[in-house]
Amino acid sequence: MIGSVEASQRDFAVSLIERHGIMRLSDLKRRGINPATLARLVDEGILQRPREGYMNVRTPMSTLRIPWPRSQRVFPKA
């Protein structure tokens, strides 16, 4: 029983963060997600903490696509 609750919390947490992009830890706790579950997801590489108190889904750099004109502004000598 506890394993299924943990799995559903994991799925719920990941789906919430995917839907919102980035979420505060306090908002996740308010929705019933245990901080220990989030810590395990970070340890497994599914989530990341871009700043203290915030969570988002880890995205491999290879999946990020910057349009060419914007990349020129970000990297002017590219």
TORSE-132644 format. One record per residue: residue number from 0; residue in one letter; x negated, y, z of N, C-alpha, C in turn. Coordinates in Angstrom, 1 decimal. Layout:
<r><k>NUM</k><r>A</r><n_c1>X</n_c1><n_c2>Y</n_c2><n_c3>Z</n_c3><ca_c1>X</ca_c1><ca_c2>Y</ca_c2><ca_c3>Z</ca_c3><c_c1>X</c_c1><c_c2>Y</c_c2><c_c3>Z</c_c3></r>
...
***
This chain:
<r><k>0</k><r>M</r><n_c1>-0.8</n_c1><n_c2>-1.2</n_c2><n_c3>0.0</n_c3><ca_c1>0.0</ca_c1><ca_c2>0.0</ca_c2><ca_c3>0.0</ca_c3><c_c1>-0.9</c_c1><c_c2>1.3</c_c2><c_c3>0.0</c_c3></r>
<r><k>1</k><r>I</r><n_c1>-1.9</n_c1><n_c2>1.3</n_c2><n_c3>0.8</n_c3><ca_c1>-2.7</ca_c1><ca_c2>2.5</ca_c2><ca_c3>0.9</ca_c3><c_c1>-3.4</c_c1><c_c2>2.7</c_c2><c_c3>-0.4</c_c3></r>
<r><k>2</k><r>G</r><n_c1>-3.9</n_c1><n_c2>1.7</n_c2><n_c3>-1.1</n_c3><ca_c1>-4.6</ca_c1><ca_c2>1.8</ca_c2><ca_c3>-2.4</ca_c3><c_c1>-3.7</c_c1><c_c2>2.4</c_c2><c_c3>-3.4</c_c3></r>
<r><k>3</k><r>S</r><n_c1>-2.4</n_c1><n_c2>2.1</n_c2><n_c3>-3.4</n_c3><ca_c1>-1.5</ca_c1><ca_c2>2.7</ca_c2><ca_c3>-4.4</ca_c3><c_c1>-1.2</c_c1><c_c2>4.1</c_c2><c_c3>-4.1</c_c3></r>
<r><k>4</k><r>V</r><n_c1>-1.1</n_c1><n_c2>4.5</n_c2><n_c3>-2.8</n_c3><ca_c1>-0.9</ca_c1><ca_c2>5.9</ca_c2><ca_c3>-2.5</ca_c3><c_c1>-2.1</c_c1><c_c2>6.7</c_c2><c_c3>-2.9</c_c3></r>
<r><k>5</k><r>E</r><n_c1>-3.3</n_c1><n_c2>6.2</n_c2><n_c3>-2.7</n_c3><ca_c1>-4.6</ca_c1><ca_c2>6.8</ca_c2><ca_c3>-3.1</ca_c3><c_c1>-4.6</c_c1><c_c2>7.0</c_c2><c_c3>-4.6</c_c3></r>
<r><k>6</k><r>A</r><n_c1>-4.2</n_c1><n_c2>6.0</n_c2><n_c3>-5.3</n_c3><ca_c1>-4.2</ca_c1><ca_c2>6.1</ca_c2><ca_c3>-6.8</ca_c3><c_c1>-3.2</c_c1><c_c2>7.1</c_c2><c_c3>-7.3</c_c3></r>
<r><k>7</k><r>S</r><n_c1>-2.0</n_c1><n_c2>7.2</n_c2><n_c3>-6.7</n_c3><ca_c1>-1.0</ca_c1><ca_c2>8.1</ca_c2><ca_c3>-7.1</ca_c3><c_c1>-1.5</c_c1><c_c2>9.5</c_c2><c_c3>-6.7</c_c3></r>
<r><k>8</k><r>Q</r><n_c1>-2.2</n_c1><n_c2>9.7</n_c2><n_c3>-5.6</n_c3><ca_c1>-2.7</ca_c1><ca_c2>11.0</ca_c2><ca_c3>-5.2</ca_c3><c_c1>-3.7</c_c1><c_c2>11.5</c_c2><c_c3>-6.2</c_c3></r>
<r><k>9</k><r>R</r><n_c1>-4.6</n_c1><n_c2>10.5</n_c2><n_c3>-6.6</n_c3><ca_c1>-5.6</ca_c1><ca_c2>10.8</ca_c2><ca_c3>-7.6</ca_c3><c_c1>-5.0</c_c1><c_c2>11.3</c_c2><c_c3>-8.9</c_c3></r>
<r><k>10</k><r>D</r><n_c1>-4.1</n_c1><n_c2>10.5</n_c2><n_c3>-9.4</n_c3><ca_c1>-3.4</ca_c1><ca_c2>10.8</ca_c2><ca_c3>-10.7</ca_c3><c_c1>-2.7</c_c1><c_c2>12.2</c_c2><c_c3>-10.6</c_c3></r>
<r><k>11</k><r>F</r><n_c1>-2.0</n_c1><n_c2>12.4</n_c2><n_c3>-9.5</n_c3><ca_c1>-1.3</ca_c1><ca_c2>13.6</ca_c2><ca_c3>-9.3</ca_c3><c_c1>-2.2</c_c1><c_c2>14.8</c_c2><c_c3>-9.3</c_c3></r>
<r><k>12</k><r>A</r><n_c1>-3.3</n_c1><n_c2>14.7</n_c2><n_c3>-8.5</n_c3><ca_c1>-4.3</ca_c1><ca_c2>15.8</ca_c2><ca_c3>-8.5</ca_c3><c_c1>-4.9</c_c1><c_c2>16.1</c_c2><c_c3>-9.8</c_c3></r>
<r><k>13</k><r>V</r><n_c1>-5.3</n_c1><n_c2>15.1</n_c2><n_c3>-10.6</n_c3><ca_c1>-5.9</ca_c1><ca_c2>15.3</ca_c2><ca_c3>-11.9</ca_c3><c_c1>-4.9</c_c1><c_c2>15.9</c_c2><c_c3>-12.8</c_c3></r>
<r><k>14</k><r>S</r><n_c1>-3.7</n_c1><n_c2>15.4</n_c2><n_c3>-12.8</n_c3><ca_c1>-2.7</ca_c1><ca_c2>16.0</ca_c2><ca_c3>-13.7</ca_c3><c_c1>-2.3</c_c1><c_c2>17.4</c_c2><c_c3>-13.4</c_c3></r>
<r><k>15</k><r>L</r><n_c1>-2.3</n_c1><n_c2>17.8</n_c2><n_c3>-12.1</n_c3><ca_c1>-2.1</ca_c1><ca_c2>19.2</ca_c2><ca_c3>-11.7</ca_c3><c_c1>-3.2</c_c1><c_c2>20.1</c_c2><c_c3>-12.2</c_c3></r>
<r><k>16</k><r>I</r><n_c1>-4.4</n_c1><n_c2>19.6</n_c2><n_c3>-12.0</n_c3><ca_c1>-5.6</ca_c1><ca_c2>20.5</ca_c2><ca_c3>-12.4</ca_c3><c_c1>-5.7</c_c1><c_c2>20.5</c_c2><c_c3>-13.9</c_c3></r>
<r><k>17</k><r>E</r><n_c1>-5.4</n_c1><n_c2>19.5</n_c2><n_c3>-14.6</n_c3><ca_c1>-5.4</ca_c1><ca_c2>19.5</ca_c2><ca_c3>-16.1</ca_c3><c_c1>-4.3</c_c1><c_c2>20.5</c_c2><c_c3>-16.6</c_c3></r>
<r><k>18</k><r>R</r><n_c1>-3.2</n_c1><n_c2>20.5</n_c2><n_c3>-15.9</n_c3><ca_c1>-2.1</ca_c1><ca_c2>21.4</ca_c2><ca_c3>-16.4</ca_c3><c_c1>-2.4</c_c1><c_c2>22.9</c_c2><c_c3>-16.1</c_c3></r>
<r><k>19</k><r>H</r><n_c1>-3.1</n_c1><n_c2>23.1</n_c2><n_c3>-15.0</n_c3><ca_c1>-3.3</ca_c1><ca_c2>24.5</ca_c2><ca_c3>-14.6</ca_c3><c_c1>-4.8</c_c1><c_c2>25.0</c_c2><c_c3>-15.0</c_c3></r>
<r><k>20</k><r>G</r><n_c1>-5.6</n_c1><n_c2>24.1</n_c2><n_c3>-15.3</n_c3><ca_c1>-7.0</ca_c1><ca_c2>24.4</ca_c2><ca_c3>-15.7</ca_c3><c_c1>-7.9</c_c1><c_c2>24.5</c_c2><c_c3>-14.5</c_c3></r>
<r><k>21</k><r>I</r><n_c1>-7.6</n_c1><n_c2>25.3</n_c2><n_c3>-13.6</n_c3><ca_c1>-8.4</ca_c1><ca_c2>25.5</ca_c2><ca_c3>-12.4</ca_c3><c_c1>-7.4</c_c1><c_c2>25.7</c_c2><c_c3>-11.2</c_c3></r>
<r><k>22</k><r>M</r><n_c1>-7.7</n_c1><n_c2>25.1</n_c2><n_c3>-10.1</n_c3><ca_c1>-6.8</ca_c1><ca_c2>25.3</ca_c2><ca_c3>-8.9</ca_c3><c_c1>-7.6</c_c1><c_c2>25.5</c_c2><c_c3>-7.7</c_c3></r>
<r><k>23</k><r>R</r><n_c1>-7.0</n_c1><n_c2>26.3</n_c2><n_c3>-6.7</n_c3><ca_c1>-7.6</ca_c1><ca_c2>26.5</ca_c2><ca_c3>-5.4</ca_c3><c_c1>-7.4</c_c1><c_c2>25.2</c_c2><c_c3>-4.6</c_c3></r>
<r><k>24</k><r>L</r><n_c1>-8.4</n_c1><n_c2>24.9</n_c2><n_c3>-3.7</n_c3><ca_c1>-8.3</ca_c1><ca_c2>23.8</ca_c2><ca_c3>-2.8</ca_c3><c_c1>-7.1</c_c1><c_c2>23.9</c_c2><c_c3>-1.9</c_c3></r>
<r><k>25</k><r>S</r><n_c1>-6.8</n_c1><n_c2>25.2</n_c2><n_c3>-1.5</n_c3><ca_c1>-5.7</ca_c1><ca_c2>25.4</ca_c2><ca_c3>-0.6</ca_c3><c_c1>-4.3</c_c1><c_c2>25.1</c_c2><c_c3>-1.3</c_c3></r>
<r><k>26</k><r>D</r><n_c1>-4.2</n_c1><n_c2>25.4</n_c2><n_c3>-2.6</n_c3><ca_c1>-3.0</ca_c1><ca_c2>25.0</ca_c2><ca_c3>-3.3</ca_c3><c_c1>-2.8</c_c1><c_c2>23.5</c_c2><c_c3>-3.4</c_c3></r>
<r><k>27</k><r>L</r><n_c1>-3.9</n_c1><n_c2>22.8</n_c2><n_c3>-3.7</n_c3><ca_c1>-3.9</ca_c1><ca_c2>21.4</ca_c2><ca_c3>-3.8</ca_c3><c_c1>-3.5</c_c1><c_c2>20.7</c_c2><c_c3>-2.5</c_c3></r>
<r><k>28</k><r>K</r><n_c1>-4.1</n_c1><n_c2>21.3</n_c2><n_c3>-1.4</n_c3><ca_c1>-3.7</ca_c1><ca_c2>20.7</ca_c2><ca_c3>0.0</ca_c3><c_c1>-2.2</c_c1><c_c2>21.0</c_c2><c_c3>0.3</c_c3></r>
<r><k>29</k><r>R</r><n_c1>-1.7</n_c1><n_c2>22.2</n_c2><n_c3>-0.1</n_c3><ca_c1>-0.3</ca_c1><ca_c2>22.5</ca_c2><ca_c3>0.1</ca_c3><c_c1>0.6</c_c1><c_c2>21.6</c_c2><c_c3>-0.7</c_c3></r>
<r><k>30</k><r>R</r><n_c1>0.1</n_c1><n_c2>21.0</n_c2><n_c3>-1.8</n_c3><ca_c1>0.9</ca_c1><ca_c2>20.1</ca_c2><ca_c3>-2.6</ca_c3><c_c1>0.8</c_c1><c_c2>18.6</c_c2><c_c3>-2.1</c_c3></r>
<r><k>31</k><r>G</r><n_c1>0.0</n_c1><n_c2>18.4</n_c2><n_c3>-1.0</n_c3><ca_c1>-0.1</ca_c1><ca_c2>17.1</ca_c2><ca_c3>-0.4</ca_c3><c_c1>-1.3</c_c1><c_c2>16.3</c_c2><c_c3>-0.8</c_c3></r>
<r><k>32</k><r>I</r><n_c1>-2.3</n_c1><n_c2>16.9</n_c2><n_c3>-1.5</n_c3><ca_c1>-3.5</ca_c1><ca_c2>16.2</ca_c2><ca_c3>-1.9</ca_c3><c_c1>-4.5</c_c1><c_c2>16.3</c_c2><c_c3>-0.8</c_c3></r>
<r><k>33</k><r>N</r><n_c1>-4.9</n_c1><n_c2>15.1</n_c2><n_c3>-0.4</n_c3><ca_c1>-5.9</ca_c1><ca_c2>15.0</ca_c2><ca_c3>0.7</ca_c3><c_c1>-7.3</c_c1><c_c2>15.5</c_c2><c_c3>0.2</c_c3></r>
<r><k>34</k><r>P</r><n_c1>-8.0</n_c1><n_c2>16.3</n_c2><n_c3>1.0</n_c3><ca_c1>-9.3</ca_c1><ca_c2>16.8</ca_c2><ca_c3>0.6</ca_c3><c_c1>-10.3</c_c1><c_c2>15.6</c_c2><c_c3>0.4</c_c3></r>
<r><k>35</k><r>A</r><n_c1>-10.1</n_c1><n_c2>14.5</n_c2><n_c3>1.1</n_c3><ca_c1>-11.0</ca_c1><ca_c2>13.4</ca_c2><ca_c3>0.9</ca_c3><c_c1>-10.9</c_c1><c_c2>12.8</c_c2><c_c3>-0.5</c_c3></r>
<r><k>36</k><r>T</r><n_c1>-9.6</n_c1><n_c2>12.8</n_c2><n_c3>-1.0</n_c3><ca_c1>-9.4</ca_c1><ca_c2>12.3</ca_c2><ca_c3>-2.4</ca_c3><c_c1>-10.1</c_c1><c_c2>13.2</c_c2><c_c3>-3.4</c_c3></r>
<r><k>37</k><r>L</r><n_c1>-10.0</n_c1><n_c2>14.5</n_c2><n_c3>-3.2</n_c3><ca_c1>-10.7</ca_c1><ca_c2>15.4</ca_c2><ca_c3>-4.1</ca_c3><c_c1>-12.2</c_c1><c_c2>15.2</c_c2><c_c3>-4.0</c_c3></r>
<r><k>38</k><r>A</r><n_c1>-12.7</n_c1><n_c2>15.0</n_c2><n_c3>-2.8</n_c3><ca_c1>-14.2</ca_c1><ca_c2>14.8</ca_c2><ca_c3>-2.7</ca_c3><c_c1>-14.6</c_c1><c_c2>13.5</c_c2><c_c3>-3.4</c_c3></r>
<r><k>39</k><r>R</r><n_c1>-13.8</n_c1><n_c2>12.5</n_c2><n_c3>-3.4</n_c3><ca_c1>-14.1</ca_c1><ca_c2>11.3</ca_c2><ca_c3>-4.1</ca_c3><c_c1>-14.1</c_c1><c_c2>11.5</c_c2><c_c3>-5.6</c_c3></r>
<r><k>40</k><r>L</r><n_c1>-13.1</n_c1><n_c2>12.3</n_c2><n_c3>-6.1</n_c3><ca_c1>-13.0</ca_c1><ca_c2>12.6</ca_c2><ca_c3>-7.5</ca_c3><c_c1>-14.2</c_c1><c_c2>13.4</c_c2><c_c3>-8.0</c_c3></r>
<r><k>41</k><r>V</r><n_c1>-14.7</n_c1><n_c2>14.3</n_c2><n_c3>-7.1</n_c3><ca_c1>-15.9</ca_c1><ca_c2>15.1</ca_c2><ca_c3>-7.5</ca_c3><c_c1>-17.1</c_c1><c_c2>14.1</c_c2><c_c3>-7.5</c_c3></r>
<r><k>42</k><r>D</r><n_c1>-17.3</n_c1><n_c2>13.2</n_c2><n_c3>-6.5</n_c3><ca_c1>-18.4</ca_c1><ca_c2>12.3</ca_c2><ca_c3>-6.5</ca_c3><c_c1>-18.4</c_c1><c_c2>11.4</c_c2><c_c3>-7.7</c_c3></r>
<r><k>43</k><r>E</r><n_c1>-17.2</n_c1><n_c2>11.0</n_c2><n_c3>-8.2</n_c3><ca_c1>-17.1</ca_c1><ca_c2>10.1</ca_c2><ca_c3>-9.4</ca_c3><c_c1>-17.3</c_c1><c_c2>10.9</c_c2><c_c3>-10.7</c_c3></r>
<r><k>44</k><r>G</r><n_c1>-17.4</n_c1><n_c2>12.2</n_c2><n_c3>-10.6</n_c3><ca_c1>-17.6</ca_c1><ca_c2>13.0</ca_c2><ca_c3>-11.8</ca_c3><c_c1>-16.4</c_c1><c_c2>13.4</c_c2><c_c3>-12.6</c_c3></r>
<r><k>45</k><r>I</r><n_c1>-15.2</n_c1><n_c2>13.2</n_c2><n_c3>-12.0</n_c3><ca_c1>-13.9</ca_c1><ca_c2>13.5</ca_c2><ca_c3>-12.7</ca_c3><c_c1>-13.6</c_c1><c_c2>15.0</c_c2><c_c3>-12.5</c_c3></r>
<r><k>46</k><r>L</r><n_c1>-13.8</n_c1><n_c2>15.5</n_c2><n_c3>-11.3</n_c3><ca_c1>-13.6</ca_c1><ca_c2>16.9</ca_c2><ca_c3>-11.0</ca_c3><c_c1>-14.9</c_c1><c_c2>17.5</c_c2><c_c3>-10.7</c_c3></r>
<r><k>47</k><r>Q</r><n_c1>-14.9</n_c1><n_c2>18.9</n_c2><n_c3>-10.8</n_c3><ca_c1>-16.0</ca_c1><ca_c2>19.6</ca_c2><ca_c3>-10.3</ca_c3><c_c1>-15.6</c_c1><c_c2>20.8</c_c2><c_c3>-9.6</c_c3></r>
<r><k>48</k><r>R</r><n_c1>-16.5</n_c1><n_c2>21.4</n_c2><n_c3>-8.8</n_c3><ca_c1>-16.2</ca_c1><ca_c2>22.6</ca_c2><ca_c3>-8.0</ca_c3><c_c1>-17.0</c_c1><c_c2>23.8</c_c2><c_c3>-8.6</c_c3></r>
<r><k>49</k><r>P</r><n_c1>-16.4</n_c1><n_c2>24.6</n_c2><n_c3>-9.5</n_c3><ca_c1>-17.1</ca_c1><ca_c2>25.7</ca_c2><ca_c3>-10.1</ca_c3><c_c1>-17.5</c_c1><c_c2>26.7</c_c2><c_c3>-9.1</c_c3></r>
<r><k>50</k><r>R</r><n_c1>-16.7</n_c1><n_c2>26.9</n_c2><n_c3>-8.1</n_c3><ca_c1>-17.0</ca_c1><ca_c2>27.8</ca_c2><ca_c3>-7.0</ca_c3><c_c1>-16.4</c_c1><c_c2>27.2</c_c2><c_c3>-5.7</c_c3></r>
<r><k>51</k><r>E</r><n_c1>-16.9</n_c1><n_c2>27.7</n_c2><n_c3>-4.6</n_c3><ca_c1>-16.3</ca_c1><ca_c2>27.1</ca_c2><ca_c3>-3.3</ca_c3><c_c1>-14.8</c_c1><c_c2>27.4</c_c2><c_c3>-3.2</c_c3></r>
<r><k>52</k><r>G</r><n_c1>-14.1</n_c1><n_c2>26.4</n_c2><n_c3>-2.9</n_c3><ca_c1>-12.7</ca_c1><ca_c2>26.5</ca_c2><ca_c3>-2.8</ca_c3><c_c1>-11.9</c_c1><c_c2>26.3</c_c2><c_c3>-4.1</c_c3></r>
<r><k>53</k><r>Y</r><n_c1>-12.5</n_c1><n_c2>26.1</n_c2><n_c3>-5.2</n_c3><ca_c1>-11.8</ca_c1><ca_c2>25.9</ca_c2><ca_c3>-6.5</ca_c3><c_c1>-12.2</c_c1><c_c2>24.5</c_c2><c_c3>-7.1</c_c3></r>
<r><k>54</k><r>M</r><n_c1>-11.3</n_c1><n_c2>24.0</n_c2><n_c3>-7.9</n_c3><ca_c1>-11.5</ca_c1><ca_c2>22.7</ca_c2><ca_c3>-8.5</ca_c3><c_c1>-11.0</c_c1><c_c2>22.8</c_c2><c_c3>-10.0</c_c3></r>
<r><k>55</k><r>N</r><n_c1>-11.8</n_c1><n_c2>22.1</n_c2><n_c3>-10.8</n_c3><ca_c1>-11.3</ca_c1><ca_c2>21.9</ca_c2><ca_c3>-12.2</ca_c3><c_c1>-11.8</c_c1><c_c2>20.5</c_c2><c_c3>-12.7</c_c3></r>
<r><k>56</k><r>V</r><n_c1>-11.3</n_c1><n_c2>20.2</n_c2><n_c3>-13.9</n_c3><ca_c1>-11.6</ca_c1><ca_c2>18.9</ca_c2><ca_c3>-14.5</ca_c3><c_c1>-13.0</c_c1><c_c2>19.1</c_c2><c_c3>-15.2</c_c3></r>
<r><k>57</k><r>R</r><n_c1>-13.9</n_c1><n_c2>18.2</n_c2><n_c3>-14.9</n_c3><ca_c1>-15.2</ca_c1><ca_c2>18.2</ca_c2><ca_c3>-15.6</ca_c3><c_c1>-15.1</c_c1><c_c2>18.0</c_c2><c_c3>-17.1</c_c3></r>
<r><k>58</k><r>T</r><n_c1>-15.7</n_c1><n_c2>18.9</n_c2><n_c3>-17.9</n_c3><ca_c1>-15.6</ca_c1><ca_c2>18.9</ca_c2><ca_c3>-19.3</ca_c3><c_c1>-17.0</c_c1><c_c2>18.7</c_c2><c_c3>-19.8</c_c3></r>
<r><k>59</k><r>P</r><n_c1>-17.3</n_c1><n_c2>17.7</n_c2><n_c3>-20.6</n_c3><ca_c1>-18.7</ca_c1><ca_c2>17.6</ca_c2><ca_c3>-21.2</ca_c3><c_c1>-18.9</c_c1><c_c2>18.7</c_c2><c_c3>-22.1</c_c3></r>
<r><k>60</k><r>M</r><n_c1>-20.1</n_c1><n_c2>19.2</n_c2><n_c3>-22.1</n_c3><ca_c1>-20.5</ca_c1><ca_c2>20.4</ca_c2><ca_c3>-23.0</ca_c3><c_c1>-20.2</c_c1><c_c2>20.1</c_c2><c_c3>-24.4</c_c3></r>
<r><k>61</k><r>S</r><n_c1>-20.3</n_c1><n_c2>18.8</n_c2><n_c3>-24.9</n_c3><ca_c1>-20.2</ca_c1><ca_c2>18.5</ca_c2><ca_c3>-26.3</ca_c3><c_c1>-18.7</c_c1><c_c2>18.7</c_c2><c_c3>-26.7</c_c3></r>
<r><k>62</k><r>T</r><n_c1>-17.8</n_c1><n_c2>18.8</n_c2><n_c3>-25.8</n_c3><ca_c1>-16.4</ca_c1><ca_c2>19.0</ca_c2><ca_c3>-26.2</ca_c3><c_c1>-16.0</c_c1><c_c2>20.5</c_c2><c_c3>-26.3</c_c3></r>
<r><k>63</k><r>L</r><n_c1>-16.9</n_c1><n_c2>21.3</n_c2><n_c3>-25.7</n_c3><ca_c1>-16.6</ca_c1><ca_c2>22.8</ca_c2><ca_c3>-25.8</ca_c3><c_c1>-16.9</c_c1><c_c2>23.3</c_c2><c_c3>-27.2</c_c3></r>
<r><k>64</k><r>R</r><n_c1>-16.0</n_c1><n_c2>24.0</n_c2><n_c3>-27.7</n_c3><ca_c1>-16.3</ca_c1><ca_c2>24.6</ca_c2><ca_c3>-29.1</ca_c3><c_c1>-16.1</c_c1><c_c2>26.1</c_c2><c_c3>-29.0</c_c3></r>
<r><k>65</k><r>I</r><n_c1>-17.2</n_c1><n_c2>26.9</n_c2><n_c3>-29.3</n_c3><ca_c1>-17.1</ca_c1><ca_c2>28.3</ca_c2><ca_c3>-29.3</ca_c3><c_c1>-17.0</c_c1><c_c2>28.7</c_c2><c_c3>-30.7</c_c3></r>
<r><k>66</k><r>P</r><n_c1>-16.0</n_c1><n_c2>29.5</n_c2><n_c3>-31.1</n_c3><ca_c1>-15.9</ca_c1><ca_c2>30.0</ca_c2><ca_c3>-32.5</ca_c3><c_c1>-17.1</c_c1><c_c2>30.8</c_c2><c_c3>-32.9</c_c3></r>
<r><k>67</k><r>W</r><n_c1>-17.5</n_c1><n_c2>30.8</n_c2><n_c3>-34.1</n_c3><ca_c1>-18.7</ca_c1><ca_c2>31.4</ca_c2><ca_c3>-34.6</ca_c3><c_c1>-18.8</c_c1><c_c2>32.9</c_c2><c_c3>-34.2</c_c3></r>
<r><k>68</k><r>P</r><n_c1>-17.8</n_c1><n_c2>33.7</n_c2><n_c3>-34.5</n_c3><ca_c1>-18.0</ca_c1><ca_c2>35.1</ca_c2><ca_c3>-34.1</ca_c3><c_c1>-18.2</c_c1><c_c2>35.3</c_c2><c_c3>-32.6</c_c3></r>
<r><k>69</k><r>R</r><n_c1>-17.5</n_c1><n_c2>34.6</n_c2><n_c3>-31.8</n_c3><ca_c1>-17.7</ca_c1><ca_c2>34.7</ca_c2><ca_c3>-30.4</ca_c3><c_c1>-19.0</c_c1><c_c2>34.2</c_c2><c_c3>-29.9</c_c3></r>
<r><k>70</k><r>S</r><n_c1>-19.5</n_c1><n_c2>33.1</n_c2><n_c3>-30.6</n_c3><ca_c1>-20.9</ca_c1><ca_c2>32.7</ca_c2><ca_c3>-30.2</ca_c3><c_c1>-21.9</c_c1><c_c2>33.7</c_c2><c_c3>-30.6</c_c3></r>
<r><k>71</k><r>Q</r><n_c1>-21.7</n_c1><n_c2>34.5</n_c2><n_c3>-31.6</n_c3><ca_c1>-22.6</ca_c1><ca_c2>35.6</ca_c2><ca_c3>-31.9</ca_c3><c_c1>-22.7</c_c1><c_c2>36.6</c_c2><c_c3>-30.8</c_c3></r>
<r><k>72</k><r>R</r><n_c1>-21.5</n_c1><n_c2>36.9</n_c2><n_c3>-30.2</n_c3><ca_c1>-21.5</ca_c1><ca_c2>37.9</ca_c2><ca_c3>-29.1</ca_c3><c_c1>-22.2</c_c1><c_c2>37.3</c_c2><c_c3>-27.9</c_c3></r>
<r><k>73</k><r>V</r><n_c1>-21.9</n_c1><n_c2>36.0</n_c2><n_c3>-27.6</n_c3><ca_c1>-22.5</ca_c1><ca_c2>35.4</ca_c2><ca_c3>-26.4</ca_c3><c_c1>-24.0</c_c1><c_c2>35.2</c_c2><c_c3>-26.6</c_c3></r>
<r><k>74</k><r>F</r><n_c1>-24.4</n_c1><n_c2>34.7</n_c2><n_c3>-27.8</n_c3><ca_c1>-25.8</ca_c1><ca_c2>34.4</ca_c2><ca_c3>-28.1</ca_c3><c_c1>-26.2</c_c1><c_c2>35.3</c_c2><c_c3>-29.3</c_c3></r>
<r><k>75</k><r>P</r><n_c1>-26.5</n_c1><n_c2>36.5</n_c2><n_c3>-29.1</n_c3><ca_c1>-26.7</ca_c1><ca_c2>37.4</ca_c2><ca_c3>-30.3</ca_c3><c_c1>-27.8</c_c1><c_c2>37.0</c_c2><c_c3>-31.3</c_c3></r>
<r><k>76</k><r>K</r><n_c1>-28.8</n_c1><n_c2>36.3</n_c2><n_c3>-30.8</n_c3><ca_c1>-29.9</ca_c1><ca_c2>35.9</ca_c2><ca_c3>-31.7</ca_c3><c_c1>-29.7</c_c1><c_c2>34.5</c_c2><c_c3>-32.3</c_c3></r>
<r><k>77</k><r>A</r><n_c1>-28.5</n_c1><n_c2>33.9</n_c2><n_c3>-32.2</n_c3><ca_c1>-28.2</ca_c1><ca_c2>32.6</ca_c2><ca_c3>-32.7</ca_c3><c_c1>-28.0</c_c1><c_c2>32.6</c_c2><c_c3>-34.2</c_c3></r>
***
